[in-house]
Amino acid sequence: MNGKTIDALADRIALEAGLTNRGQIGGLSGHYLFLHESFTNKSAIDRDELNIVHRAISNLLRNHPNIIWSRQEVVRKRHRRSLQFKDQYFPSQWHLDNIRYVGHDINVTGVWENNITGQGVVVSVIDDGVEWTNPDILDNYSPEGSWDINSNDEDPMPRADDAGLNHHGTRCAGEIAAVPNTYCAVGVAYGAKVSGVRILDGPMTDSLEAMAFNTKMHVNDIYSCSWGPDDNGKTVDGPHQLAQAALAHGVLAGRHGYGSIFVVASGNGGHFKDNCNFDGYANSIYTVTIGAIDELGDMPYYAEHCAAMLAVTYSSGQGMQRNIVTTDWRLGTGTGCTDKHTGTSAAAPLAAGMIALMLQARPCLTWRDVQHVIAITAVKHDVDDDDYHSNGANYHHSHKYGFGVMDSWRLVNTAKVWRGVPWMTSWSSPVIHVNRAVPAATNKLVQKYTVSKQSVMEVVTLEHVTVTVNIHHRYRGNLIVNLVSPQGTTSKLATARHHDRSSDGLNDWTFSTVRNWGESPVGTWQLVVIDNGKSRNDIARGFVKTWRVTLYGSSMTPAEIRRRQR
């Protein structure tokens, strides 16, 4: 029978039974919904009469020669699977579910509804301590992953200082894994565990940092670090030899060989024109560098920019824009809950929480897999921003926003199907001796180095690129250093900083960039050094001694990158 014939037959059968044919059920050919119009209001009908009519209709349909199957419909209970949190300040956690500015949040509620909450993952907060007895943290606290480096014991409880400043770590911990209850707030990965490594409440040394980065590295999966050198626009500093070695050891041996994930805040020196490439934690190839945007999606006044920025997520803005609501300590003047968590200090823990969701979905992701998934899923939110550049591998990157805004839904669903990347390979040029002044007339010195295909056969496509320089200058803040790849991508490694009046120059300082992600390393690389200041009597003040480029990547082909991007 064709469709019209079946429809006509259904109409005739319905008429025989004293029913109305409401039509085909969805796309199911031959399936029809019949309704007895007189019995739509069952409450007005005697139950015995209803049963008599029901049996008569059922018998007629069951015995009809043109009906194979029939059934009386019943009302079934179904409930929305949206999550209902009773935490007092959850409605104010706009970064989790932004009702005022729809879409300006981390897009996590759908992930939770799929029962991805960070279960089985431990995030360690390296900071000034964690008040783990707070009701929002207690049930998710991991004593096994915790340590107090300042006091050399197992309890990272913060010290109740007179200034009331040791609340920082507790706030970060709450952002990550605050327990849903009736107390304060909800964490991004509220099913994860959180540990504390107390180190910031005392003198900091290279060896102590090294200890922190490798604390319980087979218990802790992710380390969240919302701290770094001074954000004053004149500091050049980072991890020293031992801490650098600990970061490298962590990504190689931590998490049972999959690699510890180090999440670092990019810094709050934006109002001093600071650049996170002068921060050795932010420009390390081993870290996930996270910047901030406000609830409108704009770059806040405090946010820094740099070529090493991997991505951004939400934090405070200015004026009437909202801060981050999270757990607070209850020591000193603390109340256990706060709406005053701000800066990139608040952005980095959100990123750590989102990575915890990824690791629940796919525990075998390596540290480099995590970076790749972030790069490929981050959302280019400000399409009109001229700082976004599409590189030779079609990755879009901005010095302000990295690859874009982290999106929990995209991160988790990509992680579920992600195929692990090949082993990392690297290649370094020899030290290139320049020994030339930056010409006062043009204020620019361009140095070129050509990389042949034969020399980098194992590095087919790039991830990180680092440049180590030795440059003398009487006024370091005037230096601008750019790197131009063979495919024309420019990375602003150093930008002018008017607060930096140091005459120390840049001594064996390593810059890094992720703007060449996916590009081929083959071809001519250009280092461009610019003196942004005005020289008296045309006397050159900048002198480039040496530079060296190091290329990190893998054997992944451009075709494979294109497949993954799709």
SVG drawing of the C-alpha trace seen along z (x, -y; Angstrom):
<svg xmlns="http://www.w3.org/2000/svg" viewBox="-20 -64 100 75">
<polyline fill="none" stroke="black" stroke-width="0.4" points="0.0,0.0 1.1,-3.5 1.0,-6.3 -2.4,-7.7 -4.0,-4.2 -2.8,-3.5 -4.0,-6.9 -7.5,-6.2 -7.5,-2.7 -6.5,-4.3 -9.4,-6.8 -11.9,-4.0 -10.7,-1.9 -10.9,-4.8 -14.4,-5.6 -15.5,-2.0 -14.2,-2.2 -15.8,-5.5 -12.4,-7.2 -10.6,-10.1 -7.5,-9.5 -4.9,-12.1 -2.5,-11.1 0.7,-9.2 3.0,-9.0 6.2,-10.9 8.1,-9.2 6.7,-5.7 4.9,-4.6 1.7,-2.6 1.5,-3.8 -1.4,-6.0 -2.7,-7.7 -6.5,-7.3 -8.3,-9.4 -11.8,-9.0 -12.8,-12.6 -15.5,-12.1 -13.0,-10.7 -10.3,-13.4 -11.5,-14.5 -11.4,-11.3 -12.1,-12.9 -15.7,-13.7 -16.4,-10.1 -17.4,-7.2 -14.5,-4.8 -16.6,-1.7 -18.0,-3.3 -14.5,-4.2 -13.3,-0.6 -16.2,0.8 -15.5,-1.5 -11.8,-0.8 -12.3,3.0 -14.7,2.7 -12.4,0.5 -9.4,2.7 -11.2,5.9 -12.3,4.3 -8.8,3.2 -7.1,6.4 -9.4,8.5 -9.4,6.2 -7.9,7.9 -5.9,4.9 -4.3,4.2 -1.1,6.0 -0.6,4.3 -2.4,1.8 -1.9,0.4 -3.8,-2.0 -1.6,-5.0 -0.7,-5.8 0.9,-9.0 4.5,-8.3 6.6,-10.3 9.6,-12.1 11.8,-14.7 14.1,-17.3 17.7,-16.3 18.8,-19.8 20.8,-20.1 19.4,-21.8 21.9,-23.1 20.9,-24.3 24.2,-26.1 23.4,-29.6 25.5,-31.5 25.3,-29.2 22.9,-31.6 25.7,-34.2 28.3,-31.9 27.8,-33.5 31.0,-31.9 29.3,-28.5 25.9,-29.5 25.5,-33.1 21.9,-34.1 22.6,-37.8 25.0,-37.6 24.1,-34.3 27.0,-32.4 29.6,-34.1 30.4,-31.2 32.5,-28.0 29.6,-25.9 29.8,-23.3 26.2,-22.4 25.7,-20.0 28.9,-18.2 27.6,-17.8 24.3,-16.4 26.4,-13.7 27.8,-12.8 31.2,-14.2 32.2,-16.0 35.9,-15.3 35.5,-12.0 38.7,-10.2 40.9,-13.2 43.0,-15.1 43.9,-18.8 46.6,-20.2 46.5,-23.9 50.1,-25.1 49.5,-28.3 49.4,-29.7 47.4,-26.7 43.9,-25.3 41.4,-25.4 40.2,-21.9 37.8,-21.9 35.5,-24.3 32.2,-22.5 32.6,-23.2 36.0,-21.5 36.0,-18.9 34.3,-16.0 36.5,-16.6 39.8,-17.1 42.7,-14.7 45.1,-14.5 47.1,-11.9 48.0,-14.6 48.7,-17.4 51.8,-18.7 52.9,-21.8 56.3,-22.8 56.4,-25.9 56.0,-23.9 57.3,-20.5 54.2,-18.5 51.2,-16.9 48.6,-19.6 48.4,-22.6 46.0,-24.6 46.7,-28.3 48.1,-30.5 45.7,-33.1 48.0,-36.1 47.2,-39.6 46.7,-41.0 44.2,-38.4 45.9,-37.5 46.3,-33.7 42.8,-33.0 44.1,-32.8 44.6,-29.0 41.3,-28.2 39.5,-30.4 41.2,-28.7 40.4,-25.2 36.7,-26.1 36.6,-27.2 37.9,-23.8 36.1,-21.3 33.6,-23.0 31.1,-20.3 27.4,-20.8 25.6,-21.2 23.7,-24.1 26.8,-26.1 28.3,-28.4 29.2,-27.5 29.8,-24.8 33.2,-23.9 33.8,-23.3 34.8,-19.7 32.8,-19.2 33.3,-15.4 37.1,-15.8 39.4,-15.8 41.5,-18.8 44.7,-18.8 46.9,-21.6 50.6,-22.3 51.4,-25.2 54.4,-27.1 53.6,-30.9 53.5,-31.7 57.3,-31.8 60.6,-32.5 60.7,-31.0 63.7,-29.2 64.5,-27.2 64.6,-23.9 61.2,-24.6 59.6,-25.3 61.0,-22.1 59.6,-20.2 56.2,-21.8 56.0,-20.9 56.6,-17.2 54.6,-16.8 52.8,-13.5 53.0,-13.4 51.3,-10.0 48.4,-11.1 48.0,-14.6 47.0,-14.8 46.9,-18.6 48.7,-21.4 47.0,-24.8 49.4,-27.7 47.9,-31.2 51.2,-33.0 54.5,-34.0 57.1,-36.9 56.1,-40.5 53.6,-41.9 55.2,-45.3 56.2,-45.7 59.9,-45.6 60.6,-42.1 62.3,-39.3 62.2,-36.1 60.9,-32.6 61.8,-29.1 65.5,-28.5 67.5,-25.4 65.9,-23.1 62.3,-24.2 62.8,-23.9 64.1,-20.4 61.1,-19.6 58.6,-20.8 60.4,-18.7 60.4,-15.7 56.7,-16.2 55.6,-16.0 57.8,-13.0 57.2,-10.9 54.2,-12.4 50.7,-10.8 52.2,-7.4 53.9,-8.5 51.1,-10.4 52.6,-13.6 51.6,-16.1 49.5,-19.0 50.8,-22.4 48.2,-25.2 49.6,-28.7 48.1,-32.2 49.5,-34.6 49.7,-37.5 48.0,-40.7 50.4,-43.3 48.4,-44.6 48.0,-48.1 51.8,-48.2 52.1,-47.1 53.6,-43.8 54.1,-40.9 53.8,-37.3 56.8,-36.3 58.9,-37.9 57.4,-35.3 59.3,-32.1 56.4,-30.0 54.0,-31.3 56.4,-30.9 57.5,-27.3 56.6,-24.7 55.6,-22.5 52.8,-24.7 49.3,-25.6 49.2,-29.4 45.8,-30.9 44.7,-34.5 41.5,-36.2 38.4,-37.8 35.6,-39.5 31.9,-38.6 31.4,-40.5 34.2,-38.6 36.6,-41.6 40.3,-41.7 40.3,-43.2 42.7,-46.1 44.9,-43.8 45.3,-41.0 48.7,-40.6 49.3,-39.4 52.1,-37.2 52.9,-34.8 53.0,-31.9 49.3,-32.3 47.5,-29.1 43.9,-30.1 41.7,-32.3 38.7,-31.8 36.5,-34.0 37.3,-36.2 36.7,-39.7 36.4,-42.9 36.0,-46.5 33.3,-48.8 30.0,-47.0 31.2,-43.7 31.0,-40.8 33.9,-38.9 34.1,-35.1 32.1,-33.6 33.9,-30.8 34.8,-29.3 36.7,-31.5 38.6,-30.7 36.9,-31.1 40.0,-32.1 40.7,-35.8 38.0,-37.9 36.9,-35.2 33.3,-34.1 33.7,-30.9 32.3,-32.3 33.3,-35.3 32.3,-37.2 35.6,-39.0 37.9,-36.5 39.6,-38.3 42.3,-38.4 44.1,-35.6 44.4,-34.0 40.7,-33.1 41.0,-32.2 43.7,-29.5 41.7,-27.3 38.7,-27.4 41.0,-26.0 42.4,-23.4 38.8,-22.3 37.9,-22.0 41.0,-19.9 39.9,-17.6 36.6,-17.1 38.7,-16.1 40.7,-13.6 37.7,-11.9 36.4,-11.5 39.8,-10.3 42.3,-9.5 45.0,-8.5 45.5,-12.0 49.2,-13.0 50.3,-16.5 50.7,-17.3 47.4,-15.8 45.8,-18.3 47.6,-21.2 46.5,-20.0 42.9,-19.6 42.8,-23.1 44.4,-24.6 42.0,-22.8 38.7,-23.5 39.2,-27.0 36.6,-29.4 37.6,-32.5 35.1,-34.7 36.0,-38.2 36.0,-37.8 36.6,-41.5 39.8,-41.6 42.7,-42.3 45.2,-40.6 43.8,-37.2 46.0,-35.7 45.3,-32.5 48.7,-30.8 50.0,-28.5 48.2,-25.5 44.9,-27.4 45.1,-27.8 43.9,-31.2 45.9,-32.8 45.9,-36.1 48.5,-37.5 45.6,-38.6 43.4,-35.5 45.7,-32.6 43.8,-30.2 40.6,-31.5 38.1,-30.9 38.1,-27.4 34.7,-25.6 34.0,-22.7 31.6,-21.0 34.1,-21.1 37.0,-20.1 35.3,-17.0 33.7,-15.7 37.0,-16.2 38.9,-14.4 36.6,-11.4 37.6,-10.6 41.1,-12.1 43.8,-10.0 47.1,-10.5 49.7,-12.6 53.1,-11.1 56.2,-11.5 57.5,-15.0 60.6,-15.7 62.8,-18.8 65.6,-20.5 67.9,-23.4 70.0,-25.6 73.5,-26.3 74.1,-29.5 74.0,-32.2 76.7,-34.9 75.5,-38.3 77.6,-40.8 75.9,-43.8 74.3,-46.9 70.7,-47.8 71.2,-50.6 70.1,-54.0 69.0,-55.2 66.4,-52.5 66.1,-51.2 65.8,-47.7 68.1,-44.7 66.9,-41.7 68.7,-38.4 67.8,-35.3 68.4,-31.6 67.3,-29.0 66.2,-25.5 66.5,-22.8 64.2,-19.8 67.1,-17.5 68.0,-19.0 64.5,-18.7 63.2,-15.5 61.7,-14.3 59.9,-17.7 57.3,-17.7 54.8,-20.1 55.4,-22.5 54.0,-23.0 56.2,-25.3 59.0,-27.4 61.5,-29.0 64.2,-31.7 67.0,-32.2 68.7,-35.6 71.6,-37.6 70.9,-41.3 72.5,-44.3 70.6,-47.5 70.9,-50.5 67.1,-50.8 65.6,-47.3 62.0,-48.4 62.7,-49.9 63.4,-46.5 60.9,-44.9 61.7,-41.4 59.7,-39.7 60.0,-36.2 58.7,-35.7 58.2,-32.1 58.9,-30.7 55.1,-30.9 54.9,-34.5 53.5,-34.3 54.8,-37.0 55.2,-36.4 55.7,-39.4 58.2,-37.9 59.0,-41.1 57.0,-44.3 58.0,-47.7 57.6,-48.2 58.0,-51.8 58.4,-50.9 61.4,-48.7 64.4,-51.0 66.9,-48.2 70.3,-48.3 70.8,-44.5 69.4,-43.7 68.3,-40.1 70.9,-37.6 70.3,-34.0 66.6,-34.7 64.3,-32.2 61.1,-33.5 58.4,-31.1 55.5,-31.1 52.6,-28.8 51.6,-30.9 53.4,-28.5 51.3,-25.5 50.9,-23.1 53.2,-24.9 56.2,-23.4 59.6,-24.4 61.3,-24.4 62.4,-27.7 63.9,-31.0 63.2,-32.2 63.7,-35.9 64.5,-37.5 63.6,-41.2 65.0,-43.4 63.7,-46.9 64.8,-49.8 61.6,-51.6 63.4,-54.5 64.9,-57.6 68.7,-57.7 70.6,-61.0 73.2,-61.8 72.3,-58.7 74.1,-56.4 72.9,-52.9 72.0,-51.6 71.0,-48.0 73.5,-45.3 72.5,-41.8 75.2,-39.2 73.6,-35.8 70.4,-34.0 69.2,-30.4 65.9,-28.9 64.5,-25.6 61.7,-23.9 59.4,-21.5 56.8,-19.3 56.2,-15.9 56.0,-13.6 52.3,-14.5 51.7,-15.5 49.8,-18.6 47.1,-16.3 46.6,-14.7 46.3,-18.2 43.6,-19.2 41.7,-16.0 41.9,-16.7 40.7,-20.3 37.6,-19.0"/>
</svg>
